[in-house]
């Protein structure tokens, strides 16, 4: 069973281009950006290899939620490839910011693409390492990071959930990560 990478895709550009991209992406996922060739589709193993090579993931996006300019989706083990996102940016004339997090393999990051050009790529490995706390705060914003860490903590334990925010506000990242990830 795959670990799922949580993705938040934020698009900007002309309204008609954003709507066109969202409608197509929600309907067909990565297939609208780069369709699987018909001769590859018929062979399951070749199809998986083709998707990994061209999409960066072995399966299409699982759409979770959509709002004005944001699509939330899951992918197995990793985010989609930056090359795929560059292609989407050019094809739909949109700018893209992709935020992703895979807690099972302990990494997260952000890609920023404007007019098909990579502007920024930030990947933080080993989220359990307190040294990366500042990078994560910069990447997600303090409140978003704390909200996610509270979800990672055992929320049935109210004291633990309250302690997450308190420790973060005090900058006690080593204690915070040990509570969440070590127990």
C-alpha positions as CSV (number, residue, x, y, z in Angstrom):
1,X,0.0,0.0,0.0
2,X,1.3,3.4,-0.9
3,X,2.0,6.3,1.4
4,X,0.0,9.2,0.1
5,X,1.6,12.5,-0.7
6,X,-0.8,15.4,0.1
7,X,-0.8,18.1,-2.6
8,X,-2.2,21.6,-2.6
9,X,-2.1,23.1,-6.1
10,X,-2.7,26.9,-6.2
11,X,-3.1,28.4,-9.7
12,X,-3.1,32.0,-10.8
13,X,-3.7,33.7,-14.1
14,X,-6.7,34.8,-16.2
15,X,-9.9,33.5,-14.8
16,X,-10.9,31.7,-18.0
17,X,-7.5,29.8,-18.0
18,X,-7.8,28.9,-14.3
19,X,-11.4,27.6,-14.8
20,X,-10.3,25.6,-17.9
21,X,-7.4,24.0,-16.1
22,X,-9.5,23.2,-13.0
23,X,-12.3,21.7,-15.0
24,X,-10.0,19.5,-17.1
25,X,-7.7,18.5,-14.1
26,X,-10.7,17.5,-11.9
27,X,-12.1,15.4,-14.7
28,X,-9.0,13.7,-16.0
29,X,-6.0,14.5,-13.6
30,X,-2.6,14.3,-15.2
31,X,-4.0,12.8,-18.4
32,X,-5.1,16.3,-19.5
33,X,-1.6,17.5,-19.2
34,X,0.2,14.5,-20.7
35,X,-2.0,11.7,-21.9
36,X,-0.8,8.1,-21.7
37,X,-0.2,6.8,-25.3
38,X,-2.8,4.3,-26.4
39,X,-0.2,1.6,-27.0
40,X,1.1,1.9,-23.5
41,X,-2.3,2.0,-21.8
42,X,-3.0,-1.6,-22.7
43,X,0.0,-3.0,-20.7
44,X,-0.4,-2.4,-17.0
45,X,3.4,-2.7,-16.2
46,X,4.4,-0.5,-19.1
47,X,1.7,2.0,-18.1
48,X,3.0,2.3,-14.5
49,X,6.6,2.7,-15.8
50,X,5.4,5.4,-18.3
51,X,3.5,7.3,-15.6
52,X,6.5,7.2,-13.2
53,X,8.8,8.4,-16.0
54,X,6.5,11.2,-17.3
55,X,4.3,12.2,-14.4
56,X,6.7,11.4,-11.6
57,X,4.1,9.2,-9.9
58,X,2.7,5.8,-10.6
59,X,-0.9,6.7,-10.5
60,X,-3.1,9.7,-11.4
61,X,-4.1,12.4,-8.9
62,X,-6.9,11.5,-6.5
63,X,-8.8,14.8,-6.3
64,X,-10.0,15.5,-2.7
65,X,-11.3,19.1,-2.9
66,X,-11.5,22.1,-5.2
67,X,-12.2,25.8,-4.5
68,X,-11.6,29.1,-6.3
69,X,-8.0,28.7,-7.4
70,X,-6.9,25.6,-5.4
71,X,-7.0,21.9,-6.0
72,X,-6.3,19.4,-3.2
73,X,-5.2,16.0,-4.3
74,X,-3.2,12.9,-3.2
75,X,-0.6,11.0,-5.2
76,X,1.3,7.8,-4.2
77,X,4.7,8.4,-2.5
78,X,5.7,11.7,-4.1
79,X,4.4,14.9,-5.7
80,X,4.0,15.1,-9.5
81,X,7.1,15.9,-11.4
82,X,8.1,19.5,-11.9
83,X,8.4,18.9,-15.6
84,X,4.7,17.9,-15.7
85,X,3.8,21.1,-13.8
86,X,5.9,23.2,-16.2
87,X,4.0,21.7,-19.1
88,X,0.6,22.4,-17.4
89,X,1.7,26.0,-16.8
90,X,2.5,26.5,-20.5
91,X,-0.5,24.6,-21.9
92,X,-3.0,26.4,-19.8
93,X,-1.2,29.8,-19.5
94,X,-1.3,29.6,-15.7
95,X,1.2,30.1,-12.8
96,X,1.5,27.2,-10.3
97,X,2.4,26.8,-6.7
98,X,2.4,23.2,-5.5
99,X,2.7,22.5,-1.7
100,X,3.3,18.9,-0.9
101,X,3.8,16.8,2.2
102,X,4.5,13.0,2.7
103,X,4.7,12.3,6.4
104,X,5.4,8.6,6.0
105,X,8.6,9.2,4.1
106,X,9.1,12.5,6.1
107,X,9.5,15.2,3.4
108,X,7.6,18.2,2.2
109,X,8.2,21.0,-0.2
110,X,7.0,23.7,-2.6
111,X,7.3,24.2,-6.3
112,X,6.6,27.6,-7.9
113,X,6.3,27.8,-11.7
114,X,5.5,30.9,-13.8
115,X,5.0,30.7,-17.6
116,X,6.6,27.3,-17.7
117,X,9.7,28.3,-15.8
118,X,10.7,27.0,-12.4
119,X,11.0,29.9,-10.0
120,X,11.4,28.1,-6.8
121,X,11.9,24.5,-5.6
122,X,12.1,23.9,-1.8
123,X,12.2,20.4,-0.4
124,X,12.6,19.7,3.3
125,X,13.7,16.1,4.1
126,X,13.4,14.5,7.5
127,X,10.6,16.5,9.1
128,X,11.4,14.9,12.4
129,X,14.7,16.8,12.5
130,X,14.2,20.0,14.5
131,X,16.9,21.8,12.5
132,X,14.3,21.9,9.6
133,X,11.7,23.6,11.7
134,X,12.4,27.1,10.5
135,X,12.3,25.9,6.8
136,X,8.9,24.3,7.5
137,X,7.6,27.5,9.1
138,X,8.8,29.5,6.1
139,X,7.3,26.9,3.7
140,X,3.9,26.5,5.3
141,X,3.4,29.5,7.6
142,X,3.4,29.1,11.3
143,X,-0.3,28.5,11.8
144,X,-0.6,26.0,8.9
145,X,2.4,24.0,10.2
146,X,1.0,23.9,13.8
147,X,-2.4,22.8,12.5
148,X,-0.8,20.0,10.6
149,X,1.4,19.0,13.6
150,X,-1.6,19.0,15.9
151,X,-3.3,16.6,13.4
152,X,-0.1,14.4,13.5
153,X,-0.2,14.4,17.3
154,X,-2.7,12.1,19.0
155,X,-5.7,14.4,19.0
156,X,-7.5,12.1,21.5
157,X,-5.0,13.3,24.0
158,X,-6.1,17.0,24.5
159,X,-3.0,17.8,26.6
160,X,-0.7,16.6,23.8
161,X,-2.6,18.7,21.2
162,X,-2.5,21.8,23.4
163,X,1.2,21.2,24.1
164,X,2.0,21.2,20.4
165,X,1.1,24.9,20.0
166,X,2.6,25.9,23.3
167,X,6.0,24.3,22.5
168,X,6.0,25.8,19.0
169,X,5.2,29.3,20.3
170,X,8.2,28.9,22.6
171,X,10.5,27.7,19.8
172,X,11.0,24.3,21.6
173,X,11.2,22.3,18.4
174,X,13.2,19.4,19.7
175,X,10.6,18.7,22.4
176,X,7.7,19.3,20.0
177,X,9.0,16.8,17.4
178,X,9.8,14.2,20.0
179,X,6.2,14.4,21.3
180,X,4.7,14.0,17.9
181,X,7.0,11.6,16.2
182,X,8.7,9.6,19.0
183,X,5.9,9.6,21.5
